[in-house]
Amino acid sequence: MDMTLQILVSLSTAMLTGLGIMSMFAPQKWWVTFQSHPMASLV
């Protein structure tokens, strides 16, 4: 269970970091498109 939790935390941290980096370089149009499909829909 702890291993699963650790993996989930690592994945979520990696995704948030990746999104933060992408949002700095991504065009506004792409960002708006992404926000219309939030991460919550994948969970």
DSSP file (Angstrom, degrees, kcal/mol; ACC not computed):
  #  RESIDUE AA STRUCTURE BP1 BP2  ACC     N-H-->O    O-->H-N    N-H-->O    O-->H-N    TCO  KAPPA ALPHA  PHI   PSI    X-CA   Y-CA   Z-CA
    1    1 A M     >        0   0    0      0, 0.0     4,-2.5     0, 0.0     5,-0.2   0.000 360.0 360.0 360.0 -45.2    0.0    0.0    0.0
    2    2 A D  H  >  +     0   0    0      1,-0.2     4,-2.5     2,-0.2     5,-0.2   0.886 360.0  53.0 -61.6 -37.5    2.8    2.4    0.9
    3    3 A M  H  > S+     0   0    0      2,-0.2     4,-2.3     1,-0.2    -1,-0.2   0.921 109.2  48.3 -63.8 -43.8    4.5    1.6   -2.4
    4    4 A T  H  > S+     0   0    0      1,-0.2     4,-2.5     2,-0.2    -2,-0.2   0.920 112.1  49.2 -61.9 -44.1    1.3    2.4   -4.3
    5    5 A L  H  X S+     0   0    0     -4,-2.5     4,-2.5     1,-0.2    -1,-0.2   0.905 110.4  50.8 -62.6 -41.6    0.9    5.7   -2.5
    6    6 A Q  H  X S+     0   0    0     -4,-2.5     4,-2.4     1,-0.2    -1,-0.2   0.896 110.5  49.2 -63.7 -40.6    4.5    6.6   -3.1
    7    7 A I  H  X S+     0   0    0     -4,-2.3     4,-2.7     2,-0.2    -2,-0.2   0.917 111.0  49.9 -64.8 -43.2    4.1    5.9   -6.8
    8    8 A L  H  X S+     0   0    0     -4,-2.5     4,-2.7     1,-0.2     5,-0.2   0.918 111.7  48.0 -62.3 -43.3    1.0    8.0   -7.0
    9    9 A V  H  X S+     0   0    0     -4,-2.5     4,-2.5     2,-0.2    -1,-0.2   0.915 112.5  49.2 -63.2 -42.7    2.7   10.9   -5.2
   10   10 A S  H  X S+     0   0    0     -4,-2.4     4,-2.4     2,-0.2    -2,-0.2   0.918 113.0  47.0 -63.4 -43.3    5.7   10.6   -7.5
   11   11 A L  H  X S+     0   0    0     -4,-2.7     4,-2.7     2,-0.2    -2,-0.2   0.929 113.1  47.7 -64.8 -45.6    3.5   10.6  -10.6
   12   12 A S  H  X S+     0   0    0     -4,-2.7     4,-2.5     1,-0.2    -1,-0.2   0.895 113.1  49.0 -64.7 -38.8    1.3   13.5   -9.5
   13   13 A T  H  X S+     0   0    0     -4,-2.5     4,-2.5    -5,-0.2    -1,-0.2   0.920 112.1  48.6 -64.4 -43.4    4.4   15.5   -8.6
   14   14 A A  H  X S+     0   0    0     -4,-2.4     4,-2.6    -5,-0.2    -2,-0.2   0.901 112.6  48.3 -63.7 -41.0    6.0   14.7  -12.0
   15   15 A M  H  X S+     0   0    0     -4,-2.7     4,-2.9     2,-0.2     5,-0.2   0.922 111.8  48.6 -66.5 -43.5    2.8   15.7  -13.8
   16   16 A L  H  X S+     0   0    0     -4,-2.5     4,-2.4     2,-0.2    -2,-0.2   0.912 113.5  47.4 -63.1 -41.7    2.4   19.0  -11.9
   17   17 A T  H  X S+     0   0    0     -4,-2.5     4,-2.2     2,-0.2    -2,-0.2   0.927 113.4  48.3 -63.6 -44.7    6.1   19.8  -12.6
   18   18 A G  H  X S+     0   0    0     -4,-2.6     4,-2.8     1,-0.2    -2,-0.2   0.906 112.2  48.5 -62.1 -42.6    5.6   19.0  -16.3
   19   19 A L  H  X S+     0   0    0     -4,-2.9     4,-2.7     2,-0.2    -1,-0.2   0.894 109.6  52.8 -65.9 -38.9    2.5   21.0  -16.5
   20   20 A G  H  X S+     0   0    0     -4,-2.4     4,-0.8    -5,-0.2    -2,-0.2   0.913 112.8  44.0 -61.8 -42.7    4.2   24.0  -14.9
   21   21 A I  H >X S+     0   0    0     -4,-2.2     4,-0.9     1,-0.2     3,-0.7   0.926 114.9  48.5 -67.6 -45.0    7.0   23.8  -17.3
   22   22 A M  H >X S+     0   0    0     -4,-2.8     4,-3.5     1,-0.2     3,-0.8   0.886 104.7  59.1 -63.5 -38.5    4.7   23.4  -20.3
   23   23 A S  H 3< S+     0   0    0     -4,-2.7    -1,-0.2     1,-0.3    -2,-0.2   0.778 101.6  55.8 -64.1 -24.9    2.5   26.2  -19.3
   24   24 A M  H << S+     0   0    0     -4,-0.8    -1,-0.3    -3,-0.7    -2,-0.2   0.807 121.8  26.8 -74.9 -28.4    5.4   28.6  -19.5
   25   25 A F  H << S+     0   0    0     -4,-0.9    -2,-0.2    -3,-0.8    -1,-0.1   0.663  98.9  99.8-106.5 -21.8    6.1   27.6  -23.1
   26   26 A A  S  < S-     0   0    0     -4,-3.5     2,-0.0    -5,-0.2     5,-0.0  -0.383  77.6-110.3 -71.1 143.2    2.7   26.6  -24.3
   27   27 A P     >  -     0   0    0      0, 0.0     4,-1.9     0, 0.0     3,-0.4  -0.317  28.6-111.2 -66.2 155.7    0.6   29.0  -26.4
   28   28 A Q  H  > S+     0   0    0      1,-0.2     4,-2.5     2,-0.2     5,-0.2   0.865 117.2  58.2 -57.5 -37.9   -2.5   30.5  -24.7
   29   29 A K  H  > S+     0   0    0      1,-0.2     4,-2.0     2,-0.2    -1,-0.2   0.911 106.8  47.2 -60.3 -43.6   -4.7   28.6  -27.1
   30   30 A W  H  > S+     0   0    0     -3,-0.4     4,-2.3     1,-0.2    -1,-0.2   0.891 110.9  52.4 -65.2 -39.3   -3.2   25.2  -26.0
   31   31 A W  H  X S+     0   0    0     -4,-1.9     4,-2.4     2,-0.2    -2,-0.2   0.911 109.1  48.6 -64.8 -42.8   -3.6   26.2  -22.4
   32   32 A V  H  X S+     0   0    0     -4,-2.5     4,-1.2     1,-0.2    -1,-0.2   0.904 111.0  51.4 -63.7 -40.8   -7.3   27.0  -22.8
   33   33 A T  H  < S+     0   0    0     -4,-2.0     4,-0.4    -5,-0.2     3,-0.3   0.904 110.5  49.0 -61.9 -41.7   -7.8   23.7  -24.6
   34   34 A F  H >< S+     0   0    0     -4,-2.3     3,-1.8     1,-0.2    -2,-0.2   0.910 106.8  55.0 -65.0 -42.0   -6.1   21.9  -21.8
   35   35 A Q  H 3< S+     0   0    0     -4,-2.4    -1,-0.2     1,-0.3    -2,-0.2   0.770 100.1  60.5 -65.6 -24.1   -8.2   23.6  -19.1
   36   36 A S  T 3< S+     0   0    0     -4,-1.2    -1,-0.3    -3,-0.3    -2,-0.2   0.630 109.8  44.6 -76.8 -11.3  -11.4   22.5  -20.9
   37   37 A H  S <  S-     0   0    0     -3,-1.8    -1,-0.3    -4,-0.4    -2,-0.1  -0.639  89.5-166.0-127.6  73.6  -10.2   18.9  -20.3
   38   38 A P    >   -     0   0    0      0, 0.0     3,-1.5     0, 0.0     4,-0.3  -0.091  32.7-111.8 -63.5 160.1   -9.0   19.0  -16.7
   39   39 A M  G >> S+     0   0    0      1,-0.3     3,-2.1     2,-0.2     4,-0.7   0.777 109.9  75.7 -60.2 -28.2   -6.9   16.2  -15.1
   40   40 A A  G >4 S+     0   0    0      1,-0.3     3,-0.7     2,-0.2    -1,-0.3   0.800  85.3  63.0 -57.8 -28.8   -9.9   15.2  -12.9
   41   41 A S  G <4 S+     0   0    0     -3,-1.5    -1,-0.3     1,-0.2    -2,-0.2   0.729 100.0  54.1 -69.7 -19.8  -11.6   13.6  -15.9
   42   42 A L  G <4        0   0    0     -3,-2.1    -1,-0.2    -4,-0.3    -2,-0.2   0.682 360.0 360.0 -85.9 -18.4   -8.7   11.1  -16.1
   43   43 A V    <<        0   0    0     -4,-0.7    -1,-0.2    -3,-0.7    -2,-0.2   0.490 360.0 360.0 -77.2 360.0   -9.0   10.0  -12.5
